[in-house]
Each structure stands twice: as structure tokens, then as C-alpha cells.
Amino acid sequence: MLLWIWERKRATLQLDQFRILAMYYRTVSIFWIFPFAYSFHYELATYTQDGWVVQPVTKEQVAELEQSVEDSSVLHLNIWQRWGLFILIGVVMSIPVMMGIYFSVMY
């Protein structure tokens, strides 16, 4: 039995003591090992004297805001976190293709 997981995750980046940049995204994975991340959404939370004000931001604004921070890698998923499920599917699908090529050459 395969264990499928659908999640909504968040990564946050502290820009300064009054601003936080948050990235929300959804993932689908098998056994927590082979994820696929999609549906990225960014928000900027700013602390004011009335509380937190949250506003959506575009990818272009995110790129500008990231320049003010030294280590902004928390908002960038690696290739396995982003495409792991499709890498697994590609490997599994390539096995029969390789076997077909091998047997067509050998016989």
C-alpha cells in the first residue's frame, strides 16, 4: 500500500525585526520521500502598533525583498523537494524502456 500525503507547508524569512516574508506552497508525496511542490504563494507580514498586517506580494517583489537579507535560501526549494515525485516516476518508467532496448538488441 502506498501512503499518499497532501500537505500545505510554509517557509518564513525574517527580513528585519518588523517584517517577515512567508512562502506558502502545497505538496503531494509518497512515503514522505518523493515530494512534488506546487501552488506557491508569498505574503509579507509587517508588525505595526495595531498588530500584524499581512499583504500578498508578487515574485518580483519577493526578489527585491530577498536582496536585503544575506541568506535567503530558505525560500528556495531544492530539486528533490520540488520535483522528487516526477524523478521517481521517470526512473520507474525508464526501467521497462531500457529492458525493451536491451532485449531488442540482444535477440
N, C-alpha and C positions, 0 to 999 in steps of 0.2 A: 504494500500500500504506500503510495506516495503522499507525503504531507505537504499540502499547498498552503502558503501563507500570504495573505494580503494585509499590508500594513500602510500606515501613514507615518512618516518619520519627519524629524526636524533636525536641522543643524543651525547653530547660532554662532554669530561672530560679534564680539564686543568691540565696537568702533571707538568709543570713549566711555566715560562714566555715565553719560546720559543717553547714549544711543546703542541699540542692538539691532543687527541685521539678521533676520531669520529666513532660512530657506526650508520650505515645506515640500515634500515630494512623496509619491506613492511607490510602493514596491510590491512585486509579486516574486515569490521564491519557492524553491523546493528544498526541504530539509534545512533551511536557513543557510545553505551553502551556495546555491545558484540563484542569485537575485537578478531582478531587472527593475531599474528605477525609471519612473516616468512622471509626467504631470508636475513640473517644477513651478513653484510659486514663491515669490520673495516679498517680505514685508519689513518695513523699518519701524522699530518701536523707539519712541522718544519719550524720556521722562520729563514731565513738566510739573509745576506746583499743583496742578489739578489731577495728576496721575499719569498713567501711560497713555500715549497717543500712538495708535498703530495705523500705518498707511501702506498700501501696496506700492511697490516700486518695480520698474522695468529692468531688464537685463543690462541695458545701457547705464542706468543709474547705479546698478549693483557694481558694475565695473569701475565707475568713478568712486564709489564709496570704498571699495576694496583697496584703492591706491593709498588711502590714509592709514592702512594697517600693514605691519611688517609681514605677518604670517596669516594669509587669508586662505590657506589650503583647506580649511575645514569646510568651506562651501563648494569644494570641487571633489566629486566622487571619482575614485579610480576606475579603471576599465572593468575590473571584476565586479564592483558594486553596481556599475551602470548596465553592463551587458552580459553578466555571468550566465544567465539562463540561455541566452542565444548562443553563447560559446559552447555550452553543454549540448544543445540541440545540434549545432554544427559538427561537433566531434562525433556524436552518436550517428548522425546521418552520413558522415563520411566513411564510416566503417563498412557498410554494405557496398558503397560505391567502390572503395578500394578493393574489397574482396571480389567484386564483379570484374574489375580491371585485371586483377591478378589471375583469376580463373580463365578469363577470355584470352589472355596471353599464353598461359601455360597449356591450355588444351585446345 
